[in-house]
Amino acid sequence: MPRKIRVGVIRCDTHGYYFGAQMGYEDLDPAGLVKYDYIVAHYYQNIYNPWDLEKLPKVPGMQITACYDYDRQRAEHFAETFSGKPVVCDRIEDMIPLIDAIFISDCDGGGGDHLKLAAPFLKAGMPTFVDKPFASTLKDARAIIRLAEKHGAPLYNDSILSVVPAADMFKARFPEIGFPTVGVVKGVGGAFSQENLGKRDFGGIEDRLAYLIHGVALALNLFGRDIEFVECMGTLPLEYLHLHMKSGNEVVILNTSVEHFPERCNFYAAGYSAQGAIASNPIGDFEFIYGGQRILQRFKQMIQTGKPPRSYEDIIYHIAVIEAAQIAQKTGRQVSVDAVVKGKERL
């Protein structure tokens, strides 16, 4: 039998467990998952038996052999959950001899440390996955890609909302109304931490970029990326984001807080045209897991073929939309995404 692909996981947070369980399922201890990340266990559990992870999607052929977290104890708990198989490393560089590929997870972060975390592996020519958001700035995003190209390291990034099957199912309904000329996406927004519920100060853009990127990803997934300009308004970062498409079509992303829209991790989308309107079912936690499976399948394929499953131009474009939106909200004017991509508009 062929040797399994050895994968290292950086940041043993909820996304570490979320993706780790799918690729490291053969070593996974369900009791450890319940103990150390009940949120992830809940997604995968049989409700009648918490130790039976009946809903866990599996991506075979990989094994987690090393892990790292800024908090060593959190990494130790992660390794314990996978039967002690992953080696807990004190430095990210120590992982390189132990792995064939690296998976940099990030559930709640803003991507500000992704360049630092990815650099040693890209310089080693190692297949690298960088979780969403790819970077907190367009400058960092470009730097990560330059490293990948310079050292011939295949690189992948995706939001679950770019690949989730539930979005494909909704797009398949577009012929009912021709093609939507107006689209509306309800994003998470990110203003939902317990300490902030009921308050007006929800932090800055990077504090919530891990959530804001999903709404952008779903909008581009459903309605295309031919954006002419963006406009933005609201008191929260990117609260009401308008994408004016080169076709003349319009897309609005609502990143309102849970004070005004209590659903947390559910996304909704609607499409309107002269022929009528359609709306999606909720796209939430129990739909996300199959988007996670697709990401891992593509990550594995990239390791095997050495070919990135998504263009670097597309990765850059998503971050450019975020940056254009920030400029638009700061200045109160329309901002061209193409101008941001070309460096003619800067924060």
C-alpha positions, 0 to 999 in steps of 0.5 A: 500500500502507498505511504500516506501523505504526511501533513503538518497542521499549524494553529490547533484551533477549531479549524485545525480540528475541523479539517484535521478530523476529516483527513486524520480520521483513522487516528481520531479519538472521538472522546478527545474531539468532544473534550477539546473541541466540542463545536467540531464534534457537534458537527460530526456527531450522531445525536444519540451517541456523541462518540459516533461521528457518523456525519464526518466526511472522510478524505483518505490517504493523509495522516497528521504527523506534526502540529504547532500552535502558539499555545503549546498546551493547545497543540498537545491536546490536538496531538492527544486527540489524534492518538498521539501520532502528531509530533508537537513542535516548538518551532514551525521549522521543526515540522519540515522533516516530518511532513510532506505538506503543511496546512495552516488553519485559521478559524478566527484570525485576520490573516496577519501572520500568514506570511510569517507562517507560510514562508519557511514551507514555501521556501522549502518548496512544500505544498502549502494550504493557507486558510481564509483569509489568505492575508490581511492585506493585499501586500502580504497576499502578493508576498506569499504568492511571490514566495510560492512562485520563486521556490516552486511550491504549490499553494492553495487557499479557499473559503468554504463558501467558494466551494460549498455544494449548497452554493452549487445547488442554488446556482443550478436554480438560476435558469428559473429566472434567466440569470439574476440581475440583482443578487443579495448575500447575507454574510456573517459579518463577524460581530458575534463574539460573546463579549461583544454581544449587545455592544456597538464596538466590534473591533476593527477590520482584521478582528473580523476579516475571518468572517467578512471574507466568507460573504465576499467569497459566496457573492463572487462564487454565485454572481461572478467576479466582473466587478467594476467598482464597490461602494460601502457604508455602515458603522461596522466594517464593510457592513453594507457592501455594494458590488457594481458589476461590469455587466450592469448587474448589482450585488449587495453583501449584508454584514450586519451584526447579530444585534440586527440579524440573529443568525450567526454562521448561516448565509442566505442568498437571493437572486432577482431578475425581470423573470422573478426571484429565487432564494437559497436555503440557509447555508450554515455549519452543517452544509459547510462540512462538505465544502471543507471536504472539497477543500481537502480533496483539492489540497490532496490533489495539489500535493499529488500533482504539484498543481494549485487547484485555484489560480493565484489571480483569483486568490489575489482578487478576493483580497483586492475586493476586501481592500477596495471595500475598505477604501470605499468605506473610508472615503465614501466613494466608488472604488475600482477593484481593477485599480486596486489590483493594479496598485493604482488605489491603495489603503 
